[in-house]
Amino acid sequence: SLSPAPQSLYNLLTQNNPDSDEPFVTYIRAYNQVLAFTSLGVNLDKELANAKKGVYTFRIQGALYHQIG
């Protein structure tokens, strides 16, 4: 089973945030749009790509990080 969400996140999502006049969910789409614009740099194995006539999916080895800025 899933562990419960941290209290601060739970408060944001349930609009139970005493520190804010504006509910988080009012702007959740804007936050999502800002964080969704990302790019991904990869080192593509050209031999593997040529064997499959193009790469439609690929596997990320290691960790994937999102950096804002």
C-alpha positions in Angstrom: 0.0 0.0 0.0 1.0 3.6 -0.5 2.4 5.6 2.4 0.5 8.7 3.3 1.4 12.0 1.6 3.4 14.5 3.7 1.1 16.8 5.6 2.3 20.0 3.7 1.5 18.4 0.3 -1.8 17.0 1.6 -2.8 20.5 2.8 -2.0 22.0 -0.7 -4.1 19.4 -2.5 -7.1 19.5 -0.2 -7.1 23.3 0.0 -6.4 23.1 3.7 -3.5 25.6 3.7 -3.8 28.2 6.4 -0.7 30.1 5.1 -2.2 31.0 1.7 -5.1 33.2 0.6 -5.2 31.5 -2.8 -5.8 27.7 -3.0 -3.0 25.8 -4.7 -5.5 23.9 -6.9 -6.6 27.2 -8.5 -3.2 27.5 -10.1 -2.2 23.8 -10.4 -2.5 23.8 -14.3 -0.2 26.8 -14.5 2.4 25.1 -12.3 2.1 22.0 -14.4 2.6 24.0 -17.6 5.7 25.8 -16.3 7.3 22.5 -15.1 6.3 20.5 -18.2 8.5 22.3 -20.7 11.7 20.3 -20.5 14.3 19.0 -22.9 16.3 15.8 -22.7 19.8 15.3 -23.9 20.9 11.8 -24.7 23.8 9.9 -26.1 22.1 7.8 -28.8 23.7 4.5 -29.8 23.6 4.9 -33.6 24.3 1.2 -34.2 21.3 0.1 -32.2 19.2 2.8 -33.8 20.2 1.7 -37.3 19.4 -1.9 -36.5 15.8 -1.0 -35.6 15.3 1.5 -38.4 14.8 4.4 -36.0 14.3 4.8 -32.3 10.7 5.1 -31.2 11.5 4.5 -27.5 14.6 4.4 -25.5 15.8 3.4 -22.0 17.3 5.8 -19.5 20.1 4.3 -17.5 20.8 5.9 -14.2 18.9 8.8 -12.7 16.9 11.5 -14.5 16.9 15.0 -13.0 14.7 18.0 -13.7 16.6 21.3 -13.3 14.7 24.6 -13.5 16.6 27.5 -15.0 
